[in-house]
């Protein structure tokens, strides 16, 4: 026992020592202190997964670069660049962006993606009854609607037919004709609360009342089957208007039967669709329709389409509310594998506020436990019937506690005012308020809880300052200091040189006859301008392109001077060059301004760094540096 006890003491001492060393200062630059842990994090991050392995640095080599970086940051702070409103706003924007993943439950998000894919693999057949409710309805109105739909549900439990109840009570207009039956649907086809209830209710069972943006629903699930994917078909349609007479319907049926007989005898489907189909949008494409899944189109049409077994098969005439159809199967596809669909599912989650809310809810519940959230039931009851737009004032009472801090009706009023909520019950925004307050609390603790977040924020902080001071001291200065740049060029003008070049003219003539005339005039020592003026009297028969070209810069020059391949669409009988090769020579400042500005910037930076090394005190714990392993 003693041996185990002493081993634990040694282990604890070692762990504490390692923790202390990680937080001990490795580098001091002016008043800036960098711990071993922070440096090690940045060193490994910037030296792993490099494109060129030769760019890797040892900890000592990287520390020199890092010290120069920190010197510039310290200098920027000495100029108060970190206090400007522009800097504060920019850093706040970056913080909001990188904080987002920390303010949600990533594990739950992953589970949600997998769950939604599992739903996509199936289709649910269900009916519903809807009682509408406005989004900002009062507490009293919401209670009234919930009570009514609960009563309707009890009628059905007591034996009332669901379809009959839907026809009588449902405020979904389609219920009058379909008895609330929605057919088959899969994930992302219904609003999230409705989908959740449909996929978690067993076939033959009825859900409890559920609330969506439309109001309250009760759902009866008829069947759950494997998703048959999507199908693409063409169709030929003979239309029958809604109030068509029996004679009109009989005529449409006779016409579609005639077309079916023609198809059976081998007539081309697409040609018949173009000629006979009364669905004009698809007829022009040989009857071709967009891809659809079983739940995306009327059941009669969907059933006939999905019963076709083989590509190229066509159905017997079928009847729908729109008329008579013959359907031909063109193509089919199954649900893509999870890895292919994963990004699409994630994108849909991000676009769907209600799905994000379900993920947020899990996250908030975890934080409530962590920060000892407790609720005052009596206080909550006191605001239960008070409306935001009403004349009745909120009583002064405490509503809940987070992290030992009390929140009451004064804070609730501030939240409502801040969010510019003008109507509805205070209780309807209560949960949103809790979410807002606990999220703000967690946000304020991110740097304390997550070292990697703190390091990343430091990188953004220092990176913005580095950019700003480099722009002021180096980049803009080098571009605008024309006198300094001229002096720098005079001292280093042999650094950037031209290679061997051809200097002269590329001469393009309309014909070989024009070329012969031009060569005679040039041979008589006339200038390019004089030759052009002499030949181009009525229209442009000759052009001169003057310049100096290195090998590889112009394919016509390459062809004549460096034995390059003949250019495409090139006529050597009418195009030629005149001039000479010239030896390598230094580039003028205007020829290589960008290169010399870059060199001048490097020169200014080296000079500036020497000044900064003399201005700010640097201290390195060399012993600790040796304990950092290279990558």
LOVEXVO-48446 format. One record per residue (C-alpha): x, y, z; residue in one letter. Coordinates in steps of 0.05 Angstrom, whole numbers. Last residue first. Layout:
<drenlos>
DRENLO       X       Y       Z  aa
DRENLO       X       Y       Z   A
...
</drenlos>
This chain:
<drenlos>
DRENLO       X       Y       Z  aa
DRENLO     172     355    -713   X
DRENLO     224     379    -663   X
DRENLO     217     362    -589   X
DRENLO     214     419    -538   X
DRENLO     257     405    -477   X
DRENLO     315     445    -506   X
DRENLO     273     508    -505   X
DRENLO     265     500    -430   X
DRENLO     340     507    -419   X
DRENLO     342     566    -467   X
DRENLO     291     606    -428   X
DRENLO     291     665    -476   X
DRENLO     290     740    -458   X
DRENLO     282     797    -508   X
DRENLO     282     871    -488   X
DRENLO     252     918    -539   X
DRENLO     288     976    -574   X
DRENLO     352     944    -598   X
DRENLO     317     884    -628   X
DRENLO     266     932    -657   X
DRENLO     320     974    -692   X
DRENLO     351     911    -723   X
DRENLO     281     890    -744   X
DRENLO     270     956    -780   X
DRENLO     333     949    -822   X
DRENLO     315     878    -841   X
DRENLO     244     901    -859   X
DRENLO     269     960    -900   X
DRENLO     314     915    -941   X
DRENLO     258     864    -951   X
DRENLO     212     920    -973   X
DRENLO     265     946   -1021   X
DRENLO     272     876   -1051   X
DRENLO     196     873   -1062   X
DRENLO     196     943   -1092   X
DRENLO     253     920   -1137   X
DRENLO     214     860   -1162   X
DRENLO     151     900   -1174   X
DRENLO     189     956   -1210   X
DRENLO     224     907   -1258   X
DRENLO     221     943   -1325   X
DRENLO     207    1010   -1293   X
DRENLO     272    1004   -1253   X
DRENLO     312     987   -1315   X
DRENLO     332     914   -1324   X
DRENLO     406     900   -1325   X
DRENLO     435     873   -1391   X
DRENLO     440     807   -1428   X
DRENLO     466     814   -1500   X
DRENLO     422     838   -1557   X
DRENLO     397     798   -1616   X
DRENLO     380     840   -1675   X
DRENLO     322     871   -1714   X
DRENLO     272     856   -1769   X
DRENLO     217     803   -1765   X
DRENLO     172     769   -1816   X
DRENLO      98     755   -1831   X
DRENLO      69     749   -1902   X
DRENLO     102     687   -1929   X
DRENLO     113     659   -1859   X
DRENLO      37     651   -1851   X
DRENLO      17     634   -1780   X
DRENLO     -49     603   -1759   X
DRENLO     -12     559   -1709   X
DRENLO      59     580   -1692   X
DRENLO     119     544   -1726   X
DRENLO     162     509   -1675   X
DRENLO     221     547   -1646   X
DRENLO     287     557   -1683   X
DRENLO     311     610   -1633   X
DRENLO     308     672   -1677   X
DRENLO     253     660   -1729   X
DRENLO     207     613   -1693   X
DRENLO     220     642   -1623   X
DRENLO     204     712   -1650   X
DRENLO     137     686   -1677   X
DRENLO     124     648   -1611   X
DRENLO     135     709   -1567   X
DRENLO     161     706   -1495   X
DRENLO     196     639   -1497   X
DRENLO     265     667   -1513   X
DRENLO     270     738   -1489   X
DRENLO     234     793   -1527   X
DRENLO     248     866   -1541   X
DRENLO     194     909   -1573   X
DRENLO     160     936   -1635   X
DRENLO      97     909   -1667   X
DRENLO      90     936   -1738   X
DRENLO      26     929   -1779   X
DRENLO      15     924   -1855   X
DRENLO     -44     928   -1903   X
DRENLO     -87     976   -1864   X
DRENLO    -133    1011   -1914   X
DRENLO    -129    1066   -1966   X
DRENLO     -59    1094   -1958   X
DRENLO     -31    1039   -1913   X
DRENLO      32    1026   -1955   X
DRENLO      68    1094   -1952   X
DRENLO      46    1112   -1882   X
DRENLO      66    1043   -1856   X
DRENLO     134    1048   -1890   X
DRENLO     146    1118   -1861   X
DRENLO     126    1096   -1791   X
DRENLO     171    1035   -1794   X
DRENLO     230    1079   -1816   X
DRENLO     256    1080   -1888   X
DRENLO     326    1053   -1897   X
DRENLO     319    1035   -1971   X
DRENLO     319     963   -1947   X
DRENLO     258     980   -1906   X
DRENLO     223    1003   -1970   X
DRENLO     243     940   -2008   X
DRENLO     223     896   -1949   X
DRENLO     155     930   -1947   X
DRENLO     141     919   -2021   X
DRENLO     159     846   -2015   X
DRENLO     114     839   -1953   X
DRENLO      56     872   -1990   X
DRENLO      64     822   -2046   X
DRENLO      66     764   -1996   X
DRENLO      -2     786   -1970   X
DRENLO     -37     825   -1914   X
DRENLO      29     839   -1880   X
DRENLO      50     829   -1807   X
DRENLO     118     857   -1784   X
DRENLO     147     837   -1717   X
DRENLO     197     891   -1699   X
DRENLO     265     898   -1665   X
DRENLO     302     874   -1604   X
DRENLO     314     799   -1595   X
DRENLO     336     783   -1525   X
DRENLO     391     748   -1486   X
DRENLO     371     748   -1413   X
DRENLO     348     811   -1378   X
DRENLO     377     825   -1311   X
DRENLO     352     833   -1239   X
DRENLO     407     843   -1187   X
DRENLO     451     890   -1229   X
DRENLO     411     950   -1206   X
DRENLO     429     941   -1132   X
DRENLO     458    1007   -1109   X
DRENLO     423    1050   -1161   X
DRENLO     357    1013   -1147   X
DRENLO     361    1030   -1072   X
DRENLO     370    1103   -1088   X
DRENLO     311    1102   -1136   X
DRENLO     268    1066   -1083   X
DRENLO     286    1117   -1030   X
DRENLO     265    1174   -1076   X
DRENLO     201    1139   -1097   X
DRENLO     179    1125   -1025   X
DRENLO     106    1109   -1040   X
DRENLO     112    1034   -1056   X
DRENLO     164    1021   -1001   X
DRENLO     122    1060    -949   X
DRENLO      58    1023    -967   X
DRENLO      91     955    -956   X
DRENLO     140     969    -900   X
DRENLO     120    1012    -840   X
DRENLO      46    1023    -852   X
DRENLO      29     956    -884   X
DRENLO      74     919    -837   X
DRENLO      40     954    -778   X
DRENLO     -30     934    -801   X
DRENLO     -12     863    -822   X
DRENLO      25     849    -757   X
DRENLO     -32     877    -716   X
DRENLO     -82     833    -752   X
DRENLO     -38     772    -742   X
DRENLO     -26     786    -669   X
DRENLO    -100     787    -651   X
DRENLO    -116     730    -699   X
DRENLO     -60     687    -669   X
DRENLO     -81     706    -599   X
DRENLO    -152     684    -615   X
DRENLO    -125     618    -640   X
DRENLO     -85     608    -577   X
DRENLO    -145     622    -533   X
DRENLO    -188     574    -573   X
DRENLO    -135     520    -568   X
DRENLO    -131     533    -492   X
DRENLO    -206     519    -484   X
DRENLO    -240     534    -417   X
DRENLO    -211     603    -401   X
DRENLO    -212     630    -472   X
DRENLO    -283     604    -480   X
DRENLO    -311     632    -415   X
DRENLO    -347     694    -442   X
DRENLO    -380     651    -496   X
DRENLO    -407     604    -443   X
DRENLO    -440     662    -407   X
DRENLO    -468     690    -471   X
DRENLO    -496     622    -489   X
DRENLO    -528     617    -420   X
DRENLO    -562     685    -428   X
DRENLO    -587     673    -500   X
DRENLO    -613     603    -486   X
DRENLO    -650     628    -424   X
DRENLO    -680     684    -466   X
DRENLO    -703     636    -520   X
DRENLO    -736     593    -466   X
DRENLO    -775     654    -440   X
DRENLO    -796     681    -508   X
DRENLO    -865     649    -507   X
DRENLO    -871     663    -432   X
DRENLO    -871     737    -445   X
DRENLO    -933     726    -487   X
DRENLO    -939     753    -557   X
DRENLO    -923     821    -587   X
DRENLO    -869     873    -599   X
DRENLO    -803     835    -596   X
DRENLO    -748     885    -611   X
DRENLO    -692     835    -592   X
DRENLO    -661     887    -545   X
DRENLO    -730     906    -517   X
DRENLO    -749     834    -503   X
DRENLO    -681     820    -472   X
DRENLO    -686     883    -428   X
DRENLO    -755     861    -404   X
DRENLO    -728     792    -386   X
DRENLO    -670     825    -348   X
DRENLO    -720     865    -306   X
DRENLO    -763     803    -298   X
DRENLO    -708     766    -262   X
DRENLO    -640     734    -271   X
DRENLO    -599     713    -210   X
DRENLO    -525     697    -215   X
DRENLO    -497     635    -179   X
DRENLO    -473     603    -245   X
DRENLO    -543     610    -274   X
DRENLO    -604     627    -232   X
DRENLO    -677     632    -254   X
DRENLO    -740     675    -251   X
DRENLO    -730     726    -196   X
DRENLO    -789     772    -187   X
DRENLO    -811     844    -198   X
DRENLO    -880     838    -227   X
DRENLO    -887     850    -302   X
DRENLO    -935     905    -321   X
DRENLO   -1006     895    -348   X
DRENLO   -1020     941    -407   X
DRENLO   -1011     886    -459   X
DRENLO    -962     885    -518   X
DRENLO    -914     837    -484   X
DRENLO    -971     794    -457   X
DRENLO    -976     771    -384   X
DRENLO   -1011     704    -370   X
DRENLO    -953     663    -345   X
DRENLO    -912     719    -313   X
DRENLO    -927     699    -241   X
DRENLO    -921     624    -257   X
DRENLO    -848     635    -277   X
DRENLO    -834     669    -210   X
DRENLO    -868     612    -173   X
DRENLO    -828     559    -211   X
DRENLO    -761     594    -195   X
DRENLO    -712     557    -240   X
DRENLO    -643     529    -227   X
DRENLO    -582     526    -273   X
DRENLO    -521     496    -239   X
DRENLO    -471     521    -291   X
DRENLO    -451     451    -316   X
DRENLO    -522     424    -315   X
DRENLO    -550     484    -352   X
DRENLO    -491     479    -401   X
DRENLO    -510     407    -419   X
DRENLO    -583     427    -429   X
DRENLO    -561     485    -473   X
DRENLO    -522     439    -519   X
DRENLO    -581     391    -527   X
DRENLO    -626     450    -543   X
DRENLO    -577     478    -593   X
DRENLO    -581     415    -635   X
DRENLO    -657     419    -635   X
DRENLO    -653     493    -652   X
DRENLO    -606     480    -711   X
DRENLO    -660     433    -738   X
DRENLO    -712     489    -729   X
DRENLO    -668     541    -763   X
DRENLO    -661     499    -826   X
DRENLO    -606     526    -872   X
DRENLO    -550     497    -830   X
DRENLO    -584     429    -827   X
DRENLO    -591     430    -903   X
DRENLO    -517     443    -912   X
DRENLO    -500     386    -864   X
DRENLO    -545     339    -904   X
DRENLO    -512     359    -969   X
DRENLO    -443     349    -939   X
DRENLO    -461     278    -916   X
DRENLO    -492     255    -981   X
DRENLO    -430     226   -1014   X
DRENLO    -404     196    -949   X
DRENLO    -473     167    -934   X
DRENLO    -480     130   -1000   X
DRENLO    -528     162   -1051   X
DRENLO    -603     143   -1045   X
DRENLO    -620     101   -1106   X
DRENLO    -625     124   -1178   X
DRENLO    -673     111   -1235   X
DRENLO    -678     125   -1310   X
DRENLO    -725     133   -1369   X
DRENLO    -789      97   -1347   X
DRENLO    -847     112   -1393   X
DRENLO    -915     136   -1367   X
DRENLO    -981     138   -1405   X
DRENLO   -1028     190   -1375   X
DRENLO   -1102     207   -1371   X
DRENLO   -1129     271   -1339   X
DRENLO   -1108     321   -1286   X
DRENLO   -1145     288   -1227   X
DRENLO   -1108     224   -1245   X
DRENLO   -1123     166   -1293   X
DRENLO   -1076     113   -1318   X
DRENLO   -1063      89   -1390   X
DRENLO   -1021      25   -1390   X
DRENLO    -950      37   -1368   X
DRENLO    -885      42   -1406   X
DRENLO    -821       2   -1400   X
DRENLO    -757      35   -1427   X
DRENLO    -716      25   -1364   X
DRENLO    -744     -37   -1330   X
DRENLO    -792     -50   -1273   X
DRENLO    -848       0   -1279   X
DRENLO    -884      -2   -1212   X
DRENLO    -850      63   -1191   X
DRENLO    -885     103   -1246   X
DRENLO    -954      73   -1234   X
DRENLO    -951      88   -1159   X
DRENLO    -924     158   -1169   X
DRENLO    -979     178   -1218   X
DRENLO   -1035     154   -1172   X
DRENLO    -999     183   -1111   X
DRENLO    -991     254   -1136   X
DRENLO    -918     275   -1140   X
DRENLO    -861     289   -1091   X
DRENLO    -874     230   -1044   X
DRENLO    -848     176   -1091   X
DRENLO    -785     213   -1109   X
DRENLO    -778     258   -1170   X
DRENLO    -730     271   -1228   X
DRENLO    -755     324   -1277   X
DRENLO    -803     303   -1333   X
DRENLO    -789     281   -1405   X
DRENLO    -850     280   -1451   X
DRENLO    -808     284   -1515   X
DRENLO    -775     348   -1492   X
DRENLO    -826     395   -1525   X
DRENLO    -881     352   -1493   X
DRENLO    -855     364   -1422   X
DRENLO    -877     437   -1416   X
DRENLO    -936     428   -1463   X
DRENLO    -972     375   -1421   X
DRENLO   -1024     363   -1474   X
DRENLO    -986     305   -1504   X
DRENLO   -1000     288   -1577   X
DRENLO    -944     311   -1624   X
DRENLO    -884     319   -1578   X
DRENLO    -907     259   -1536   X
DRENLO    -916     217   -1599   X
DRENLO    -846     234   -1623   X
DRENLO    -817     217   -1554   X
DRENLO    -853     150   -1550   X
DRENLO    -831     125   -1619   X
DRENLO    -885      82   -1652   X
DRENLO    -872       7   -1640   X
DRENLO    -941     -25   -1647   X
DRENLO    -952     -22   -1571   X
DRENLO    -938      52   -1575   X
DRENLO    -992      61   -1628   X
DRENLO   -1041      22   -1585   X
DRENLO   -1025      67   -1526   X
DRENLO   -1037     129   -1569   X
DRENLO   -1106     102   -1589   X
DRENLO   -1122      88   -1516   X
DRENLO   -1101     159   -1497   X
DRENLO   -1149     188   -1550   X
DRENLO   -1207     144   -1528   X
DRENLO   -1197     164   -1455   X
DRENLO   -1194     238   -1474   X
DRENLO   -1260     231   -1514   X
DRENLO   -1294     194   -1457   X
DRENLO   -1272     249   -1408   X
DRENLO   -1300     303   -1454   X
DRENLO   -1366     264   -1462   X
DRENLO   -1371     253   -1387   X
DRENLO   -1367     329   -1378   X
DRENLO   -1304     361   -1351   X
DRENLO   -1311     402   -1287   X
DRENLO   -1238     395   -1267   X
DRENLO   -1211     397   -1338   X
DRENLO   -1189     331   -1371   X
DRENLO   -1120     332   -1402   X
DRENLO   -1092     278   -1447   X
DRENLO   -1022     266   -1423   X
DRENLO    -961     231   -1452   X
DRENLO    -907     218   -1401   X
DRENLO    -831     215   -1394   X
DRENLO    -800     187   -1331   X
DRENLO    -742     199   -1283   X
DRENLO    -741     161   -1218   X
DRENLO    -715     175   -1148   X
DRENLO    -699     131   -1089   X
DRENLO    -743      73   -1069   X
DRENLO    -741      93    -996   X
DRENLO    -752      32    -953   X
DRENLO    -821      30    -922   X
DRENLO    -858      60    -863   X
DRENLO    -934      54    -861   X
DRENLO    -999      86    -836   X
DRENLO    -974     139    -787   X
DRENLO   -1028     182    -756   X
DRENLO   -1007     253    -741   X
DRENLO   -1037     305    -695   X
DRENLO   -1018     376    -712   X
DRENLO   -1015     444    -677   X
DRENLO    -998     508    -713   X
DRENLO    -963     527    -778   X
DRENLO    -894     541    -749   X
DRENLO    -897     472    -716   X
DRENLO    -929     445    -653   X
DRENLO    -942     372    -637   X
DRENLO   -1005     340    -609   X
DRENLO    -989     268    -588   X
DRENLO    -977     221    -645   X
DRENLO   -1023     167    -672   X
DRENLO   -1006      94    -681   X
DRENLO   -1018      46    -739   X
DRENLO    -945      49    -760   X
DRENLO    -901      70    -701   X
DRENLO    -889     144    -687   X
DRENLO    -817     167    -685   X
DRENLO    -810     183    -759   X
DRENLO    -876     222    -762   X
DRENLO    -861     261    -698   X
DRENLO    -792     284    -721   X
DRENLO    -819     301    -791   X
DRENLO    -874     345    -761   X
DRENLO    -825     380    -714   X
DRENLO    -777     391    -774   X
DRENLO    -823     418    -827   X
DRENLO    -837     366    -881   X
DRENLO    -798     342    -942   X
DRENLO    -729     344    -909   X
DRENLO    -731     269    -892   X
DRENLO    -780     224    -929   X
DRENLO    -852     228    -953   X
DRENLO    -907     179    -972   X
DRENLO    -980     201    -979   X
DRENLO   -1004     263    -944   X
DRENLO   -1072     236    -923   X
DRENLO   -1112     290    -887   X
DRENLO   -1179     266    -913   X
DRENLO   -1152     275    -985   X
DRENLO   -1208     320   -1011   X
DRENLO   -1228     365    -953   X
DRENLO   -1159     353    -921   X
DRENLO   -1127     393    -978   X
DRENLO   -1147     459    -944   X
DRENLO   -1104     444    -881   X
DRENLO   -1149     473    -827   X
DRENLO   -1168     403    -804   X
DRENLO   -1234     396    -765   X
DRENLO   -1288     362    -806   X
DRENLO   -1248     330    -863   X
DRENLO   -1192     310    -814   X
DRENLO   -1243     279    -766   X
DRENLO   -1272     237    -823   X
DRENLO   -1202     214    -842   X
DRENLO   -1184     196    -770   X
DRENLO   -1247     153    -761   X
DRENLO   -1276     165    -691   X
DRENLO   -1265     106    -644   X
DRENLO   -1251     135    -574   X
DRENLO   -1178     148    -592   X
DRENLO   -1205     189    -651   X
DRENLO   -1249     231    -605   X
DRENLO   -1189     238    -557   X
DRENLO   -1147     267    -613   X
DRENLO   -1201     319    -627   X
DRENLO   -1201     339    -553   X
DRENLO   -1125     347    -554   X
DRENLO   -1133     390    -617   X
DRENLO   -1182     435    -580   X
DRENLO   -1140     441    -516   X
DRENLO   -1078     459    -557   X
DRENLO   -1117     513    -594   X
DRENLO   -1142     545    -529   X
DRENLO   -1074     542    -494   X
DRENLO   -1042     576    -555   X
DRENLO   -1095     630    -554   X
DRENLO   -1086     643    -479   X
DRENLO   -1010     646    -486   X
DRENLO   -1017     698    -540   X
DRENLO   -1002     682    -612   X
DRENLO    -936     706    -640   X
DRENLO    -927     650    -691   X
DRENLO   -1000     648    -710   X
DRENLO   -1036     582    -695   X
DRENLO   -1070     536    -746   X
DRENLO   -1105     471    -726   X
DRENLO   -1078     415    -770   X
DRENLO   -1100     343    -775   X
DRENLO   -1052     294    -805   X
DRENLO   -1045     232    -848   X
DRENLO    -982     190    -856   X
DRENLO    -941     146    -903   X
DRENLO    -868     148    -883   X
DRENLO    -809     137    -930   X
DRENLO    -742     107    -911   X
DRENLO    -667     114    -928   X
DRENLO    -673     189    -919   X
DRENLO    -691     176    -846   X
DRENLO    -625     139    -836   X
DRENLO    -590     198    -868   X
DRENLO    -625     244    -820   X
DRENLO    -602     202    -761   X
DRENLO    -529     203    -786   X
DRENLO    -530     279    -793   X
DRENLO    -563     286    -725   X
DRENLO    -510     243    -692   X
DRENLO    -456     287    -721   X
DRENLO    -492     350    -696   X
DRENLO    -499     317    -627   X
DRENLO    -424     308    -623   X
DRENLO    -413     380    -646   X
DRENLO    -458     407    -590   X
DRENLO    -460     482    -604   X
DRENLO    -425     544    -579   X
DRENLO    -354     519    -590   X
DRENLO    -366     512    -665   X
DRENLO    -390     586    -667   X
DRENLO    -330     615    -629   X
DRENLO    -287     617    -692   X
DRENLO    -335     663    -729   X
DRENLO    -353     708    -670   X
DRENLO    -280     716    -654   X
DRENLO    -263     736    -725   X
DRENLO    -316     790    -724   X
DRENLO    -293     815    -656   X
DRENLO    -222     820    -683   X
DRENLO    -245     863    -741   X
DRENLO    -288     908    -696   X
DRENLO    -231     919    -645   X
DRENLO    -181     934    -701   X
DRENLO    -227     985    -735   X
DRENLO    -243    1016    -667   X
DRENLO    -170    1030    -655   X
DRENLO    -142    1004    -588   X
DRENLO     -96     950    -616   X
DRENLO     -60    1000    -660   X
DRENLO     -38    1038    -597   X
DRENLO      31    1055    -628   X
DRENLO      65    1014    -573   X
DRENLO      16     958    -591   X
DRENLO      44     957    -662   X
DRENLO     115     953    -635   X
DRENLO      96     893    -591   X
DRENLO      66     859    -653   X
DRENLO     129     873    -694   X
DRENLO     173     844    -639   X
DRENLO     127     783    -634   X
DRENLO     140     765    -707   X
DRENLO     215     774    -699   X
DRENLO     212     728    -638   X
DRENLO     172     676    -678   X
DRENLO     225     675    -733   X
DRENLO     280     664    -681   X
DRENLO     238     613    -644   X
DRENLO     229     573    -709   X
DRENLO     303     561    -715   X
DRENLO     308     539    -642   X
DRENLO     247     493    -647   X
DRENLO     276     462    -710   X
DRENLO     247     485    -775   X
DRENLO     211     449    -831   X
DRENLO     215     483    -900   X
DRENLO     253     424    -929   X
DRENLO     189     382    -920   X
DRENLO     157     422    -977   X
DRENLO      81     422    -974   X
DRENLO      83     427    -898   X
DRENLO      37     381    -860   X
DRENLO      68     398    -792   X
DRENLO     113     458    -781   X
DRENLO      63     513    -770   X
DRENLO      17     475    -722   X
DRENLO      76     444    -685   X
DRENLO     109     511    -672   X
DRENLO      43     545    -654   X
DRENLO      25     493    -602   X
DRENLO      96     489    -575   X
DRENLO      98     565    -567   X
DRENLO      32     565    -529   X
DRENLO      52     508    -484   X
DRENLO     121     537    -469   X
DRENLO      89     602    -447   X
DRENLO      95     667    -485   X
DRENLO     103     733    -447   X
DRENLO      94     802    -478   X
DRENLO     118     861    -436   X
DRENLO     179     871    -481   X
DRENLO     188     805    -516   X
DRENLO     191     749    -464   X
DRENLO     198     676    -486   X
DRENLO     191     609    -450   X
DRENLO     147     631    -392   X
DRENLO     122     574    -349   X
DRENLO      53     546    -367   X
DRENLO      81     482    -395   X
DRENLO     131     479    -338   X
DRENLO      75     482    -286   X
DRENLO      36     427    -321   X
DRENLO      99     383    -325   X
DRENLO     114     396    -251   X
DRENLO      41     381    -232   X
DRENLO      44     316    -271   X
DRENLO     111     297    -240   X
DRENLO      87     313    -169   X
DRENLO      23     274    -181   X
DRENLO      62     214    -207   X
DRENLO     111     218    -149   X
DRENLO      53     221     -98   X
DRENLO      18     164    -134   X
DRENLO      81     122    -131   X
DRENLO      87     139     -57   X
DRENLO      16     113     -44   X
DRENLO      27      50     -86   X
DRENLO      91      34     -48   X
DRENLO      57      47      19   X
DRENLO       0       0       0   X
</drenlos>
